[in-house]
Amino acid sequence: MKFKKLLGLASVALASTVLLAACGGSSKSASDDSKLKVGIMTLDDATEPLWDKVKELAKDKGVEIELVEFTDYNQPNEALQNGEVDVNAFQHKYFLNNWNSENKGTLVEAADTLLSPIRIFSGTDNGKAKYTDVKDIPEKATISVPNDASNESRALYLLQSAGLIKLDVDGKELATIKNISSNPKDLDIKEVDAAQTASTLSSVDAAIVNNSYAQAAKVDYKTTLYKEAVDKNSDQWVNVIAAQKDWKKSSKAKAIKKLISVYQTDEVGKVIQEASNNVDIPAWKGAKVSSEE
């Protein structure tokens, strides 16, 4: 993902506060309540059309959205915790909960947005997929998965959703190889660096590859045997709009609710899939998901 520098507005905000105080007025006008600063990671080919549509729909509802782009994954949460932005939208639930834990943060999920499903890709033989359905994976097959804690857990839950294994933990906990309670096909789960999973496709029966690495390696998405769905196994990987813990009592509550209402529409859901070439899918309750790859 490409990154840009955060534009600091502290001096402008300070000057505005001083001016309003001198005039005897409030530091926050009524019109400010209809404006939202939304923290995101740098816009790219997939997210720019998405936010263009969200801004368009929000404007029709009387809400002006200002996007604040960040260059580091910790920055949007720090900015939100400090009140420099009103909400942010860039992370999944696991990342948010982990950030709160490590930084004594109090940020909360305000709404579900999208999921970037990981996939089980078929292994290849002379460049061609060995299998066309997850049910075709044979006994004692080798499946490579990322070896870092969060991605391996996600991969194992995907294997469970696909009916290949069973785990003794639920979708809210991180799973490891040791949590496999049932492996009826006696699959060989091969742990490798996440960046290397795509390169293993020619030597394994299947591999679970993160989208960033799959796209970089130009893996053919038509060789997908099984794709992560929005369910209890994937819930912690659903991206969210995050807000301060008391956002519903803040002066921005109505604007944030309107942002959520326009984001969670069929129009935005369609843009999410089309702009990402169906790599991402809308993940809120009742969202319409196209089955096209």
Buried (B, 14 or more C-beta within 10 A) or exposed (E): EEBEEBEEEEEEEEEBEEEBEEEEEEEEEEEBBBBBBBBBBBBBEBBEBBBBBBBEBBEEBEBBBEBBBBEEBEBBBBBBBEEBBBBBBBBBBBBBBBBBEEEEBEBBBBBBBBBBBBBBBBBBEEEEBBBEEBEBBEEEBBBBBBBEEBBBBBBBBBBBBBEBBEBEBEBEEBBBEEBBEEBEBEBEBBBBBBBBBBBBBEEBBBBBBBBEBBBEBEBBBEBBBBBBBBEEBBBBBBBBBBBBEEBEEBEBBBBBBBBBBBBBBEEBBBBBBBBBEBBBBBBBEEBEBEEEE
